[in-house]
Amino acid sequence: METVTNINTLIGDFVWGPVMLIFIVGVGVYFTIRTKWYQIGHFKEWNKNTIGLLFKKDSRKARSDGSVTQFQAFCTAMAATAGTGNLVGVAAAIGIGGPGAVFWMLLSGFFGMMTKYAEIVLAIHFRERNEKGDWVGGPMYYIKKGLGKNFGWLATLFAIFTAVCAFGIGNMTQINAVSGTAGEMLKDLGINLTGQIYGFEVYKVVMGVVLAVLVALVIMGGLQRIGDATERLIPFVGILNIIACVVAIVIKAENIIPALASVFKGAFSLEAVGGGVTGYVMMLGIRYGIARGVFTNEAGLGSAPIAHAAADTDHPVKQGMWGVFEVFADTIVMCTLSAMVVLTSGVYTGFGQDIDGAALISQSFKASFGVGGSIFLAFSILIFAYCTTLSWSLYGQRCFEFLTKGRFVKAYQLIFSLCVVVAAVMQLDLAWAIADTLNGLMAIPNLIALMALSGIVIRLTKEYYADKKGFKSVK
């Protein structure tokens, strides 16, 4: 285990080191400049063509077989991003990197809006039908079709990383967070946690088995069932979470200004810790802020385009707008609110505090709502994690399908479901570290493809605004 940890640390230090962080943010900066600051200049339009469509009845039903509505595609992708990372992940970033991590998380989110836009535009443009007639797409397809056969190895590399990563970021870390926050809630309620089955706590075993069954029932039903589930759950729990965060912050209103000040002070702090390197705090803030930002909004990873590729849309740019909105809602809104709950609660006492993300966010909600805060958090994380697991099962399945040409998909789904039980009962500190590393590895082939195919993204964008009605996709 120590060898695995050392290898993961070595790789992780590279994929989340200065070079990769500059690359990830740099791609977003590049598309922001090339599209003339699209996320700002077209703010009204991308809101009108995303959340504004929900008020139109004809947008609530897919018009073609093998697809889902634009909103269902968004909810499926949002389910993967708006998971435990928005709550536990944000708290962990603050705990490790200090309040300054929040600033860097927001900065990566701002530019990540355009990275996500580019990914989705390419996913729609290069998508194809599989043997079942479903629309499939994502980095493995736009790498293979856009860059040519000579880069098939790059598409395969992405598919392998994602198929494996789905078990980490999209399954085990999510379910493990549910288990951890449930434990915190039960302790607050004074419920005995000593009962065990074969050395594992009873409540964790029961929770793992129930969640595994619920996951299996949905993911084995295919794309449409996953879309239906996330469409119903994500808007409900997302709005509920936003309301709870706002109320918690208002209750601690006297701490809002000091909290905001700590974010900006921490973001550019050049102080040393324990006589260490000057600027160490800022370096940690940048690393964990950007890493957790990418972990929550997944811009640049190439995961969300797999869900958006199934959208019932007649133009890549139209679905790309949902990507801009997705990052905005996830990072700029939800992650900011979660961070403010932590920083205004009084629970966070400063850099180097020995408390993990699950306990920090749980105690922060408890500071405002008492035991009810722990109950609410456990409920939110349960729904978020469940939906994230469903979405990542689709991502992993699509990549596994790409690798095996559609064979053994049911076996993949079964193993994925069984891992839910393992995640619920075991300590998975290493799983979080490995998930971060795999995120970075996924990003490498995807970011290379985005830059290589950037001309297509810009051309499609220009053509859309030049003639919205007469567009013809060039395959």
Rosetta blueprint (number, residue, H / E / L):
1 M L
2 E H
3 T H
4 V H
5 T H
6 N H
7 I H
8 N H
9 T H
10 L H
11 I H
12 G H
13 D H
14 F H
15 V H
16 W L
17 G L
18 P H
19 V H
20 M H
21 L H
22 I H
23 F H
24 I H
25 V H
26 G H
27 V H
28 G H
29 V H
30 Y H
31 F H
32 T H
33 I H
34 R H
35 T L
36 K L
37 W L
38 Y H
39 Q H
40 I H
41 G H
42 H L
43 F H
44 K H
45 E H
46 W H
47 N H
48 K H
49 N L
50 T L
51 I H
52 G H
53 L H
54 L H
55 F H
56 K L
57 K H
58 D H
59 S H
60 R L
61 K L
62 A L
63 R L
64 S L
65 D L
66 G L
67 S L
68 V E
69 T L
70 Q H
71 F H
72 Q H
73 A H
74 F H
75 C H
76 T H
77 A H
78 M H
79 A H
80 A H
81 T H
82 A L
83 G L
84 T H
85 G H
86 N H
87 L H
88 V H
89 G H
90 V H
91 A H
92 A H
93 A H
94 I H
95 G H
96 I H
97 G H
98 G L
99 P L
100 G H
101 A H
102 V H
103 F H
104 W H
105 M H
106 L H
107 L H
108 S H
109 G H
110 F H
111 F H
112 G H
113 M H
114 M H
115 T H
116 K H
117 Y H
118 A H
119 E H
120 I H
121 V H
122 L H
123 A H
124 I H
125 H H
126 F L
127 R L
128 E E
129 R E
130 N L
131 E L
132 K L
133 G L
134 D L
135 W E
136 V E
137 G L
138 G L
139 P H
140 M H
141 Y H
142 Y H
143 I H
144 K H
145 K H
146 G H
147 L H
148 G L
149 K H
150 N H
151 F H
152 G H
153 W H
154 L H
155 A H
156 T H
157 L H
158 F H
159 A H
160 I H
161 F H
162 T H
163 A H
164 V H
165 C H
166 A H
167 F H
168 G H
169 I H
170 G H
171 N H
172 M H
173 T H
174 Q H
175 I H
176 N H
177 A H
178 V H
179 S H
180 G H
181 T H
182 A H
183 G H
184 E H
185 M H
186 L H
187 K H
188 D H
189 L L
190 G L
191 I L
192 N L
193 L L
194 T L
195 G L
196 Q E
197 I E
198 Y L
199 G L
200 F E
201 E E
202 V H
203 Y H
204 K H
205 V H
206 V H
207 M H
208 G H
209 V H
210 V H
211 L H
212 A H
213 V H
214 L H
215 V H
216 A H
217 L H
218 V H
219 I H
220 M L
221 G L
222 G L
223 L H
224 Q H
225 R H
226 I H
227 G H
228 D H
229 A H
230 T H
231 E H
232 R H
233 L H
234 I H
235 P H
236 F H
237 V H
238 G H
239 I H
240 L H
241 N H
242 I H
243 I H
244 A H
245 C H
246 V H
247 V H
248 A H
249 I H
250 V H
251 I H
252 K L
253 A H
254 E H
255 N H
256 I H
257 I H
258 P H
259 A H
260 L H
261 A H
262 S H
263 V H
264 F H
265 K H
266 G H
267 A H
268 F L
269 S L
270 L L
271 E L
272 A L
273 V L
274 G L
275 G L
276 G L
277 V L
278 T L
279 G L
280 Y H
281 V H
282 M H
283 M H
284 L H
285 G H
286 I H
287 R H
288 Y H
289 G H
290 I H
291 A H
292 R H
293 G H
294 V H
295 F H
296 T H
297 N H
298 E L
299 A L
300 G L
301 L L
302 G L
303 S L
304 A H
305 P H
306 I H
307 A H
308 H H
309 A L
310 A L
311 A E
312 D L
313 T L
314 D L
315 H L
316 P H
317 V H
318 K H
319 Q H
320 G H
321 M H
322 W H
323 G H
324 V H
325 F H
326 E H
327 V H
328 F H
329 A H
330 D H
331 T H
332 I H
333 V H
334 M H
335 C H
336 T H
337 L H
338 S H
339 A H
340 M H
341 V H
342 V H
343 L H
344 T H
345 S H
346 G L
347 V L
348 Y L
349 T L
350 G L
351 F L
352 G L
353 Q L
354 D L
355 I L
356 D L
357 G H
358 A H
359 A H
360 L H
361 I H
362 S H
363 Q H
364 S H
365 F H
366 K H
367 A H
368 S H
369 F H
370 G L
371 V H
372 G H
373 G H
374 S H
375 I H
376 F H
377 L H
378 A H
379 F H
380 S H
381 I H
382 L H
383 I H
384 F H
385 A H
386 Y H
387 C H
388 T H
389 T H
390 L H
391 S H
392 W H
393 S H
394 L H
395 Y H
396 G H
397 Q H
398 R H
399 C H
400 F H
401 E H
402 F H
403 L H
404 T H
405 K L
406 G L
407 R L
408 F L
409 V H
410 K H
411 A H
412 Y H
413 Q H
414 L H
415 I H
416 F H
417 S H
418 L H
419 C H
420 V H
421 V H
422 V H
423 A H
424 A H
425 V H
426 M L
427 Q L
428 L L
429 D H
430 L H
431 A H
432 W H
433 A H
434 I H
435 A H
436 D H
437 T H
438 L H
439 N H
440 G H
441 L H
442 M H
443 A H
444 I H
445 P H
446 N H
447 L H
448 I H
449 A H
450 L H
451 M H
452 A H
453 L L
454 S H
455 G H
456 I H
457 V H
458 I H
459 R H
460 L H
461 T H
462 K H
463 E H
464 Y H
465 Y H
466 A H
467 D L
468 K L
469 K L
470 G L
471 F L
472 K L
473 S L
474 V L
475 K L
